[in-house]
C-alpha cells in the first residue's frame, strides 16, 4: 500500500492562507466500480490572511492524482472561517484511480496561489467488478504532449496506427469521440473542454488500447 503525500514548502513566517480539509461529508469507506461519489467538502482557513481565488480539491491514490472538486470562480475564506463545497456530479469510482482492495486516499485543497495546506487521508476499500476480465494490450511507444495542455493536444504513436479516440472527464462523462483511418500523428482540439483532469483513451488498428491522463488548463 503506497501513501502519497503532496505538500507545499513554505516558511513558518509567511503571511499566507493555510487551508485544510475540515470534513469530508459522507465520503464512503467502501466503493465498487461505477459507484457515484457525491462531493461535499468543508475547507477551513487556519492561516493569518484571507484566501480569495479559485479553489480545487485534489486527491491521490497509488500515484494517480485527480480532482474531487473543481471550481474556477473566486472563493473567499477569511481566517478561521470555513466554506462548504458541494458538487452533486461528484466522482465515478473506477480502476483508473483505485486499486482492488484497500486504498489510502490523500485529499488536499489546491490553488495556483501561494498557500500552505494540510493533507487529509482516508481509507477506501475498492471492489473492482472488472477483475477477471482480460484487459486489452496497451499501445507501446505512445506520446501525448503538451501536458498540461491548453488548446491542442498532439498524439504520436511510433509503433501502431490510431483509429479511435475517446476523452472522459473525472466524473465518467464522455466528452469527445472521434474515428480515424489509421494515423500515427493526431492533433486534437480541446478548446471546448473546461479546465481539469481528463482521461484520453486511444484505440489502435490492432485493437490495442491505452489510457492517458491529461490536464487541461
N, C-alpha and C positions, 0 to 999 in steps of 0.2 A: 504494500500500500504506500503510495507516494503522496506526501503532503507538500503542496505547492504554496509558498507564501510570496506575495509580491508586496514590497514595502517601498515607501518613499524615504529618502535620506535627507533630513532637514536638521538644522541646528536647533538646539533647545531654546535659543533666544529669538528665533524667527517669529515675527508678528504675522502669523498666517492662521486661517481657519484650520481646525482639527476635526475632521469628520469621522464618525464611526457609525456602524450599524447598531442602533439601539434595540431593534427587534425585527425578526423575520416572521411575519404573521402567517400562521397556518402552513408553514413550509413543511412538506411531507418528509417522513423518515423512511418511507418505502415507496418506490415508484416502479412502474412497468413500462415497456416500450409503448409509445403512443399516448401516455398519460399527459393530461393538460395540467400544468402547474401555474395557477394564477399568481401574480406578483403583488405583494403588499409589504413594503419595507418602511421602517421608521429610521430616519437618519438624524443624528444629533450632532450639533456643532459644539465640541468641548474646548474649542480654541479661544483665543482672546480677541479675534476680529471677526466681523460678519463675513459670511460667504454669499456671493451673488454671481450667478452664471449658470450655464448648462451643467447638468449632473447626470451621470450614468451609474448604474450598479453593475459591476463586473463580477464574474465568478469563474473559478477554475477548478479542474479536477484532472489528475493524471497528465498534466502538462497542456491540456486543452483549455483555452480561455474563450469566454463568450460574454454577451450582455444578458443580465437578468432583467434589467430595466434600462431604457434609453430615452433621454429627453434632451432635445437641442435648444429648448427655451430656457430663459433665465429663471433660476430659483433663488430665493433669499432665505438664509438661515442665520439668525442672529446668535451671538454667543449664548450657550446654554439652552437654546431653543431646539425644537425638533421639527421635522417635516415628514408628512406621510405621503409616500409614493405608491401609486396603485396603477397597475396595468393588467386589465382583465384578459387581454390576449395572451399574456403570460409566456410560458416556455413549454415546448413539447419534449418529453423525455425520449431520448434515442441513444443508440450505441455510438454516435459520433462524439458524444460528450461523456456519458457514463460508461463504466465497465461492469460486466456481470459481477454481482456480489456487493461488498461494502465499498462505498466511495467517500473519501473525505473531501468535502466541497468547501472551497475558500471563497468568501464573499467580501467585497470592499467597495466603498464609494470611489468613483473615478472622475477626475476633472482634468482638463488641459491646463487649468490654472495652478498656481503654486499653493498647494495644501499639504497638510500631513493627514494621515488616516490610519485607522486601526482595522486589521482584518478580523473577520469572524469565520469560524469553521463550524460546519455541521456534518453529521454522518447521515448518508443516504444509502439505503440498500436498494440496488437496482436489479430488477428481474428482466433480463433480456429475452424477449419472446422469440427473437430470431436465432437463438443459439441452436445449432444443429442444422441450420440452413446454410448451404455452401455459398460463400461469398465469391463473386466473380473475381478473376485475376486482375490485378491493378495494371495500369498502363505505366511502363517504365520510361525513364528519361523524359519527364514531363516538367515544363516550367510555366509559371504564371507570374506576370510582372506588369507594372509595379505593384507592390503590396506593402502598405496600404495604397489604394487606387482612388482616383478622383473621378475620371471620366471614361477612359478607355483601358480595358484590361487586355493584355496581349497573352495569348496561349501559344506555346511552342512544344511540339512533340517530335522528338528525333528518332523514335522507334516505331510508332504506329500512326495511322491517319485517324483524325477525329471526325465522327459523323453526327454526334448528338451532344447538346449542352443543356443542362438544367441548372437553375440557380434557386436556392432555398434560403428563406430567412431563418433566424434563430427560433421563430415560433412555429416552424414547419410549413410556412406558406410558400407555395411555388410561385416564384417571381418572374421567371424567364424560361422559355423553351425555344430551342432553335435546332433545325436539322441542317446538315452539311453533306456535301457529296464525297467527303473524304479529304480532309485538309490537314497539313502539318502545322500551319500557322493560322491562327484566328485572331480577329480583333473584335472584342465585344464592347458595345456601348452600354455603360452603366449609369448614364446621366439621370435616368428616371428612378434610380434606387435611392432611398433615404440613407443617411449615414448609419453605419452599424456593421455587424458581423454577418457574413453570408457563407454558405457552402456551395461551391461550384462542382457539379457532377459532370464528368466527361466520359463519353462512351466512344470506343474506337470501332473501326470497321470489323474488327475481330471479336467484338462484344466484350472486350475488357473494359473495366470501369474504375475510375479514380475520382476521389472526392478531395477537394482542396478548400482550405479555409482562407477567406479574404476579408479585408476590412475596407469598407467604402467610406471615404471621408466626406 
